[in-house]
Structures are given as structure tokens and as C-alpha cells.
Amino acid sequence: MIRDDLLAESQPELVELLQSEIGARGRVTFAWFMEQALSHPEHGYYTSGAARAGFAGDFLTASETHPIFGHALARQIAECWDLLGGPKPFVVREAGAGAGTLAIDILTGVRDERPDALAAMSYEVSDASERRVVEALARVADAGFGARVVRAGGEPFTGVLLANELLDAFPVHRLIVRRGALHELYVVWRDGWFADEIGALSSVRLVEGLHGLELAEGQRLEVSLMARDWAQGAARQLERGYAILIDYGYPARELYAAGSRFDGTLRTYSAHQAGIDPYRRVGAQDLTAHVDFTAISAAASDAGCVELGLTSQAFFFAGLGIEQLLMRLQTTASSADEYLTAREAVMRLLEPRGLGRFHVLALGRNVEPARLRGFSFTLP
């Protein structure tokens, strides 16, 4: 028996594969389920071509609101080049680069304000989807930056590691507090579809970073071991330089505060509508969860990085002078509509209850301690 109504809105081949695996194993972790739903080589949301970013798609990243996002970020990247002593080559490695929108905007911003930094730059793109890497390389070449952009490798580099809204998509384990102890929510097949089942923790690593936190009975929370592992591995590739990680999330004590996030932060996105049921539209909707920046920073520190700053996206772009860039558009914009569109985007990026509440984490490896320009304003 299978729920035909739910199958019709999902990727049927993926559902069959997941059902078969659960049948063989009895149950699977939600992290494994989420990884398959998003990144299965053939049928995953990100890898099959089902993912639709942008205004006409399922979700819109902050960088896609307007090119001014990338132009402001270019200022931070250029400062990193200066602090490193102007190395050549200067690698900017963007993880989760998507279709290359942010790459084009950053390269344009560096070209317009710091052509000397652009002359030294090698911009590397990577993504879970090979289709999107190919698309990104083609789009960047069409924009005139083909000589500067290549596919990312895994070799050590000097420069900047950049990840914008990547960490929130890493698979998470779902935990729940029962009788004062943490348990895990597994995925089973029940009554013709996927369902939750409570069991013992699948790994002792899941409680790392949770000690000392006040968790309430019945509280749900998410822990991403894969995000930690990625941060540690990426940090090891950074031979000398900086990592700038932008996402929605909080330090652990805020993220796991029962008063504001009692039911956890796992969300689904389809046609710009947020939902809470991860078992709908399997393989055909986005799945995300807030980032534990405390855990990410600790994982990177194990690989030799030091935390240089954590602030809100609103403070970050204020420190980079995004309002100055907007004022410049008053005289350079081709029309009033172009300027008004940019102004609306800046207001959204700085809105403290909207995109402005995203967090930005800066890490450094083998660099002199310094406050980066984007961290001129710090969180209270």
C-alpha cells in the first residue's frame, strides 16, 4: 500500500528507493533521508534539476535579491586580499555557487572598485549539482569573466572560502527530549508513507555542543554532523586566508532556546511557501534547518582556524558601506526604477526581522588577527 496522493507530488523513483532501503534496514536516520531527498545523484531535489531558485522558483537566496549584495561582499573580499599582502594567485573558492549569480556580482564589484585585486584573482565554483556548475561556468563566461573562473578542486589554497546559504541545506539529525533525555527521530515506512519513530541516538557526536544547554521536555531540535564535517574539511583546504560563511542560524544558546524554537527549525520550501512537513513532495521541495554557528566555529577551529567575528547580515553590510553603494546608484542608475529596485533590496537585506537577521561568521587560518571591515558593528 502506498499513499498515491503523496506519491503524485513526489519523485516516484526516489520514493521507491527510499522505501526499499527502509524495508531492508527497518529505519533510517532523518539525516540520511534528507541527504537522499536533496542530493541523490539522479533523483535528488538539487541534483535532478527540480531545484528552482529565484523569484519564479521555490526559494530566493539573499544574494539573488539584487547585485548590490555581491558588490558589497566584493569589498570584504578585496580587503582580505590586502590583509594577505596581495598574493598572486588570490583564490576565492565559493562552495554552493549555484548558477553563478553571486560569482558574477562579486567579480563585477571587484572589477569596478579594485581592478588590481581582480587581476590577481582566481574564482573557483563548486556545487552539489554538476548541472549547476556547468551553468555557472557558462554564465560567468558570458558576463566576461571566463578567464577568471574555474571549477573548484580540493587542493590547499590562499585566499577566501565563501559559502552563502549553503550550511542550512546540509542534512540534519532530528532530536527530541523525552523524560529529560535526548532521543532521535528516525524515518520509518508506516501506513503507506514515511513517518517518525523515536529511538536511541545514532551517534554520541550528536550531543557534542549541547552540554549545559537548558532543553525543555518535548523540545525538538536539529543537529548537522555533516555541516560540521564540511566546515572542518573546508578549513583544512584553506592554507592561508579567510572563510566567510553566511546563513540563517544562531550561536548554540540562542538556536536551541526552547522559548523561541521549541519545535525546531526544519522547514520546507516550495513555490516560496514555507512548510513543516518533510515527508511531502519528497525530492521535489527544498529542506533546510538553521545553522549552529557555535558548532561550525568549533569544527573549523579543530582544523586550525580562529573565529574572527560573528555578526548579523544587517551589521555586516552596514560595515561594508552598502548604503554608500546605494547612494552612488542615485547618479549612475539608468532609470529611477533601477535605483528604487536597489533601494528596496537594501532595505530587505538590512531589515533586522527579515534577511538582516541572517548571521555572518568570519574565520581565519594562518593570518594576523584583525577585525574585518564587515565586522565593524558587532552583535550585543
Backbone torsions as a table, in degrees:
resi	resn	phi	psi	omega
1	MET	NA	140.0	178.8
2	ILE	-144.2	146.4	179.3
3	ARG	-76.4	98.3	-176.9
4	ASP	-62.5	-33.0	179.8
5	ASP	-64.2	-38.5	178.8
6	LEU	-78.8	-32.8	178.2
7	LEU	-65.2	-36.3	-176.0
8	ALA	-63.0	-28.9	-178.6
9	GLU	-98.7	3.2	-178.4
10	SER	-109.4	178.1	171.8
11	GLN	-84.9	103.7	-171.8
12	PRO	-59.9	-37.2	179.3
13	GLU	-64.6	-38.5	179.2
14	LEU	-68.0	-42.3	178.2
15	VAL	-58.2	-43.6	179.5
16	GLU	-61.7	-42.8	179.3
17	LEU	-64.9	-43.1	-179.7
18	LEU	-66.8	-42.7	178.5
19	GLN	-60.6	-41.8	-179.9
20	SER	-64.3	-42.1	-179.1
21	GLU	-66.3	-42.8	178.7
22	ILE	-65.0	-37.2	177.7
23	GLY	-62.4	-35.6	-179.2
24	ALA	-77.7	-33.8	-174.2
25	ARG	-102.7	-12.8	-178.6
26	GLY	90.8	-46.3	176.4
27	ARG	-162.2	161.4	178.1
28	VAL	-133.1	158.3	175.1
29	THR	-69.9	153.5	176.8
30	PHE	-64.9	-31.0	178.2
31	ALA	-59.7	-42.0	178.5
32	TRP	-66.7	-43.4	178.3
33	PHE	-59.0	-46.3	-178.1
34	MET	-65.4	-39.2	178.4
35	GLU	-61.2	-43.6	179.2
36	GLN	-67.8	-41.8	-178.2
37	ALA	-62.3	-34.2	-177.5
38	LEU	-94.9	-37.4	-166.5
39	SER	-129.2	16.6	173.6
40	HIS	-55.6	134.8	-172.8
41	PRO	-52.8	-32.4	-178.0
42	GLU	-108.9	-35.4	-168.8
43	HIS	-119.5	6.0	-179.5
44	GLY	-73.3	154.9	-178.0
45	TYR	-57.4	-45.7	-178.3
46	TYR	-77.3	-31.7	-169.5
47	THR	-96.7	-18.4	-176.5
48	SER	-89.5	-8.8	-175.2
49	GLY	96.6	0.5	-180.0
50	ALA	-73.4	-28.3	-177.9
51	ALA	-63.7	131.0	-179.1
52	ARG	-128.9	104.7	177.6
53	ALA	-93.8	163.8	176.9
54	GLY	100.4	177.9	-175.5
55	PHE	-62.4	-30.1	-178.0
56	ALA	-93.8	3.4	-175.0
57	GLY	-105.9	-146.2	-177.0
58	ASP	-92.9	-29.8	-175.9
59	PHE	-149.2	160.8	179.2
60	LEU	-132.5	116.6	177.4
61	THR	-76.2	157.4	-178.4
62	ALA	-59.0	-35.0	-177.8
63	SER	-67.8	-19.1	-179.1
64	GLU	-89.6	-1.7	179.6
65	THR	-68.5	-35.8	-179.4
66	HIS	-172.0	148.9	178.0
67	PRO	-58.9	-18.4	-178.1
68	ILE	-63.1	-25.0	174.7
69	PHE	-58.0	-52.8	-179.5
70	GLY	-69.0	-34.2	179.4
71	HIS	-64.8	-39.4	177.0
72	ALA	-68.9	-42.8	179.2
73	LEU	-62.1	-30.4	177.8
74	ALA	-59.9	-32.4	178.4
75	ARG	-64.5	-39.3	178.3
76	GLN	-67.4	-39.9	-179.7
77	ILE	-66.0	-40.5	178.1
78	ALA	-64.5	-38.0	177.0
79	GLU	-64.1	-38.6	177.6
80	CYS	-60.6	-40.2	177.5
81	TRP	-60.1	-44.2	178.7
82	ASP	-61.4	-46.5	-177.5
83	LEU	-64.7	-27.9	178.2
84	LEU	-81.8	-3.9	178.7
85	GLY	88.8	19.8	177.2
86	GLY	67.8	49.2	-177.8
87	PRO	-67.1	151.9	174.2
88	LYS	-133.7	117.0	2.6
89	PRO	-79.5	157.0	175.2
90	PHE	-112.4	109.5	-173.3
91	VAL	-93.2	129.6	167.6
92	VAL	-112.2	110.9	-176.9
93	ARG	-106.3	109.4	-179.5
94	GLU	-97.4	117.8	176.5
95	ALA	-92.0	135.3	-176.3
96	GLY	70.6	47.5	-172.7
97	ALA	-75.8	-10.9	178.7
98	GLY	60.2	-136.1	-177.0
99	ALA	-88.3	8.4	174.5
100	GLY	91.3	8.8	-178.2
101	THR	-60.3	-48.9	-178.4
102	LEU	-67.6	-37.4	178.4
103	ALA	-57.5	-46.6	-180.0
104	ILE	-62.0	-43.3	-177.3
105	ASP	-67.9	-39.2	177.9
106	ILE	-66.2	-47.3	-179.7
107	LEU	-61.7	-37.8	177.0
108	THR	-64.6	-43.6	179.5
109	GLY	-63.8	-42.4	178.0
110	VAL	-65.6	-41.3	179.1
111	ARG	-59.7	-41.9	-174.9
112	ASP	-74.4	-33.5	-175.2
113	GLU	-108.3	-30.2	-176.0
114	ARG	-138.7	69.2	179.5
115	PRO	-59.7	-24.8	177.8
116	ASP	-66.8	-38.9	177.0
117	ALA	-69.0	-37.6	179.2
118	LEU	-62.7	-36.9	-178.9
119	ALA	-63.9	-24.1	-179.7
120	ALA	-96.2	-7.0	-167.5
121	MET	-87.5	139.8	166.9
122	SER	-122.8	113.5	-176.0
123	TYR	-97.4	122.2	-176.7
124	GLU	-111.4	135.4	-179.2
125	VAL	-118.2	143.2	173.6
126	SER	-142.6	157.5	179.4
127	ASP	-163.3	156.6	178.0
128	ALA	-65.6	-24.1	-178.2
129	SER	-103.1	119.0	175.7
130	GLU	-61.3	-34.9	178.7
131	ARG	-58.6	-42.2	-178.3
132	ARG	-73.7	-31.5	175.5
133	VAL	-62.4	-46.2	178.7
134	VAL	-61.5	-42.7	178.7
135	GLU	-63.4	-42.2	-179.9
136	ALA	-62.3	-45.9	-179.7
137	LEU	-61.1	-39.6	179.7
138	ALA	-68.6	-42.9	-178.6
139	ARG	-66.2	-41.0	179.8
140	VAL	-66.3	-38.2	177.2
141	ALA	-63.9	-42.3	178.4
142	ASP	-62.7	-28.8	179.3
143	ALA	-81.1	-2.5	176.6
144	GLY	96.3	10.2	-177.4
145	PHE	-114.7	19.8	-176.0
146	GLY	-56.6	-33.8	-178.4
147	ALA	-72.4	-13.9	-175.1
148	ARG	-103.1	-11.3	-170.8
149	VAL	-119.9	133.2	179.9
150	VAL	-137.2	168.2	173.9
151	ARG	-71.6	135.3	-178.2
152	ALA	-69.3	140.6	173.0
153	GLY	-106.2	-165.6	-179.4
154	GLY	-113.9	11.2	-176.5
155	GLU	-79.1	154.6	176.5
156	PRO	-60.7	150.8	-177.2
157	PHE	-149.4	163.2	174.4
158	THR	-112.0	125.8	-179.2
159	GLY	154.0	-132.8	-174.9
160	VAL	-129.8	128.6	170.2
161	LEU	-95.1	127.2	-176.3
162	LEU	-124.8	131.7	175.0
163	ALA	-140.1	112.3	-180.0
164	ASN	-110.8	115.8	-179.8
165	GLU	53.1	47.3	175.9
166	LEU	-105.9	-45.6	-171.7
167	LEU	-63.1	-29.7	-178.0
168	ASP	-67.8	-16.9	-178.3
169	ALA	-95.8	-1.6	176.2
170	PHE	-70.3	143.0	-178.6
171	PRO	-57.3	146.2	-179.1
172	VAL	-124.9	149.8	167.3
173	HIS	-88.7	138.2	178.6
174	ARG	-100.2	126.1	-178.1
175	LEU	-116.2	158.2	177.6
176	ILE	-145.9	144.1	178.8
177	VAL	-91.1	121.9	177.6
178	ARG	-131.7	123.0	-179.3
179	ARG	51.7	42.3	174.4
180	GLY	79.5	2.3	-178.8
181	ALA	-123.5	154.0	179.1
182	LEU	-84.0	132.6	173.9
183	HIS	-125.4	168.8	-178.4
184	GLU	-112.6	144.5	174.7
185	LEU	-95.0	114.4	178.6
186	TYR	-96.6	168.9	177.5
187	VAL	-107.5	127.6	176.8
188	VAL	-126.3	172.5	174.8
189	TRP	-107.8	117.6	-174.7
190	ARG	-144.4	131.3	177.0
191	ASP	54.8	39.3	173.0
192	GLY	85.4	9.6	177.6
193	TRP	-162.1	178.4	-178.1
194	PHE	-74.1	145.5	-179.5
195	ALA	-151.8	166.0	179.0
196	ASP	-86.9	151.2	171.1
197	GLU	-146.0	132.1	-178.3
198	ILE	-84.8	136.7	178.1
199	GLY	-152.0	-177.3	177.6
200	ALA	-68.9	158.1	-179.9
201	LEU	-61.5	139.1	-179.1
202	SER	-80.6	-15.8	-179.8
203	SER	-154.0	140.6	177.4
204	VAL	-69.0	-19.0	179.3
205	ARG	-64.5	-20.1	-176.4
206	LEU	-65.6	-23.5	-178.8
207	VAL	-94.8	-4.7	176.9
208	GLU	-63.2	130.8	-179.6
209	GLY	87.5	-7.3	179.6
210	LEU	-100.9	-9.9	-179.3
211	HIS	-62.7	134.3	178.0
212	GLY	89.0	-8.8	178.8
213	LEU	-83.7	144.4	179.4
214	GLU	-88.9	105.6	179.8
215	LEU	-107.8	142.2	-175.6
216	ALA	-95.9	152.9	176.3
217	GLU	-58.3	129.8	-179.7
218	GLY	85.7	-5.3	-178.2
219	GLN	-67.7	141.2	174.9
220	ARG	-109.4	146.0	179.0
221	LEU	-152.6	162.7	-178.8
222	GLU	-120.8	142.2	177.7
223	VAL	-132.0	128.0	-179.5
224	SER	-109.4	101.8	174.8
225	LEU	-70.3	-32.9	-178.4
226	MET	-67.7	-36.5	177.1
227	ALA	-64.2	-40.9	177.2
228	ARG	-62.8	-45.0	-178.6
229	ASP	-64.1	-38.3	177.8
230	TRP	-63.6	-45.4	-179.1
231	ALA	-59.8	-41.0	-180.0
232	GLN	-67.9	-44.3	180.0
233	GLY	-66.3	-42.0	179.3
234	ALA	-65.3	-38.2	179.0
235	ALA	-63.1	-36.6	179.1
236	ARG	-66.4	-29.9	178.7
237	GLN	-73.6	-22.5	-179.8
238	LEU	-80.6	95.4	-177.0
239	GLU	-66.7	-45.5	176.4
240	ARG	-153.9	126.8	179.2
241	GLY	147.7	-150.7	-170.1
242	TYR	-130.5	152.5	171.2
243	ALA	-120.8	132.2	177.7
244	ILE	-122.3	113.1	-174.7
245	LEU	-117.1	120.2	-176.0
246	ILE	-118.2	126.8	-179.2
247	ASP	-168.0	170.9	172.4
248	TYR	-93.7	129.1	-174.6
249	GLY	170.9	-174.1	-175.3
250	TYR	-151.4	164.8	165.9
251	PRO	-59.5	156.5	-171.8
252	ALA	-53.9	-43.9	-174.8
253	ARG	-65.2	-30.2	176.1
254	GLU	-82.3	-41.3	-176.2
255	LEU	-60.8	-41.7	-174.4
256	TYR	-99.5	19.6	177.0
257	ALA	-71.5	118.7	-174.1
258	ALA	-63.2	-30.3	-176.1
259	GLY	-62.7	-31.8	-175.9
260	SER	-109.5	-22.7	-176.6
261	ARG	-136.3	52.2	-176.4
262	PHE	-61.0	-35.7	-177.1
263	ASP	-95.3	12.7	179.9
264	GLY	83.9	-173.5	-175.1
265	THR	-124.9	6.0	179.8
266	LEU	-62.3	128.4	-179.7
267	ARG	-137.0	154.4	174.1
268	THR	-113.3	154.0	178.3
269	TYR	-137.3	127.0	176.5
270	SER	-148.2	125.4	-178.9
271	ALA	52.3	40.4	178.0
272	HIS	64.5	17.6	175.2
273	GLN	-107.3	127.3	179.8
274	ALA	-85.4	143.7	177.6
275	GLY	-139.2	177.8	-177.6
276	ILE	-125.7	0.9	-176.9
277	ASP	-102.6	104.2	-177.9
278	PRO	-73.6	-7.9	-177.9
279	TYR	-98.1	8.4	170.7
280	ARG	-95.3	150.0	174.8
281	ARG	47.8	50.3	-177.0
282	VAL	-62.5	121.2	-177.1
283	GLY	82.4	-0.4	-176.8
284	ALA	-126.9	13.6	176.0
285	GLN	-145.4	158.0	179.6
286	ASP	-81.7	147.4	176.6
287	LEU	-127.0	130.4	179.6
288	THR	-142.7	161.6	173.2
289	ALA	-148.7	148.4	-178.0
290	HIS	-60.2	151.6	-175.5
291	VAL	-91.9	137.0	172.9
292	ASP	-89.9	95.5	-175.9
293	PHE	-69.2	-24.7	175.7
294	THR	-64.0	-44.5	180.0
295	ALA	-67.7	-38.4	179.4
296	ILE	-64.8	-44.1	179.3
297	SER	-63.5	-41.5	179.6
298	ALA	-65.0	-40.5	179.3
299	ALA	-64.5	-41.2	179.0
300	ALA	-68.5	-33.6	179.6
301	SER	-66.9	-30.2	176.7
302	ASP	-65.1	-20.1	178.5
303	ALA	-101.9	12.9	173.8
304	GLY	100.1	5.8	178.6
305	CYS	-89.3	157.8	172.4
306	VAL	-122.6	144.6	178.0
307	GLU	-77.0	128.5	-179.2
308	LEU	-105.0	-15.3	179.3
309	GLY	170.7	150.6	173.5
310	LEU	-140.6	122.4	-177.9
311	THR	-147.1	175.4	178.0
312	SER	-82.1	158.9	178.0
313	GLN	-63.0	-35.1	177.8
314	ALA	-60.9	-48.2	178.9
315	PHE	-66.0	-37.9	-178.4
316	PHE	-60.0	-49.9	-177.6
317	PHE	-74.8	-27.6	173.1
318	ALA	-64.0	-42.2	178.2
319	GLY	-64.1	-29.5	179.9
320	LEU	-85.2	-1.2	176.5
321	GLY	76.2	39.5	-179.3
322	ILE	-64.1	-27.7	178.0
323	GLU	-70.1	-30.7	174.6
324	GLN	-65.6	-40.9	177.2
325	LEU	-62.7	-37.9	178.5
326	LEU	-66.3	-42.5	178.5
327	MET	-62.0	-36.4	178.6
328	ARG	-62.4	-35.2	180.0
329	LEU	-66.0	-21.2	177.9
330	GLN	-58.9	-31.0	-178.7
331	THR	-102.9	-20.9	-176.3
332	THR	-103.5	-15.7	-178.4
333	ALA	-63.6	144.2	-178.0
334	SER	-76.9	-16.4	180.0
335	SER	-156.6	164.6	177.4
336	ALA	-64.7	-35.7	179.4
337	ASP	-62.4	-38.9	179.8
338	GLU	-62.3	-43.3	179.6
339	TYR	-67.2	-43.2	-178.3
340	LEU	-64.8	-35.6	176.4
341	THR	-63.5	-43.1	178.5
342	ALA	-65.0	-40.9	-179.8
343	ARG	-63.7	-41.0	177.5
344	GLU	-62.6	-39.9	179.2
345	ALA	-64.8	-42.0	179.3
346	VAL	-63.9	-40.7	178.5
347	MET	-61.9	-38.4	178.8
348	ARG	-68.4	-39.5	-178.4
349	LEU	-68.7	-27.6	-177.4
350	LEU	-97.4	-7.3	-177.9
351	GLU	-64.6	115.5	-174.5
352	PRO	-65.5	-20.3	178.1
353	ARG	-100.6	2.4	178.6
354	GLY	-120.1	-126.6	-178.8
355	LEU	-63.4	-24.6	-179.6
356	GLY	-65.1	-17.3	-179.1
357	ARG	-85.3	-6.3	170.8
358	PHE	-53.6	157.5	178.0
359	HIS	-112.5	152.2	178.2
360	VAL	-125.7	123.1	179.8
361	LEU	-110.7	130.3	175.8
362	ALA	-113.2	132.2	177.4
363	LEU	-124.9	153.8	176.8
364	GLY	-135.0	147.8	176.7
365	ARG	-135.1	125.4	-178.8
366	ASN	55.4	43.1	177.2
367	VAL	-128.6	159.2	175.3
368	GLU	-73.2	135.1	178.8
369	PRO	-59.0	128.7	179.8
370	ALA	-157.3	147.3	175.9
371	ARG	-84.1	118.5	178.6
372	LEU	-72.2	153.7	-175.2
373	ARG	-57.1	-38.5	-179.7
374	GLY	-67.1	-10.0	-178.6
375	PHE	-113.2	28.4	176.4
376	SER	-64.6	-31.9	177.2
377	PHE	-110.5	128.4	-177.1
378	THR	-111.3	160.0	179.8
379	LEU	-70.4	148.2	178.5
380	PRO	-68.4	NA	NA
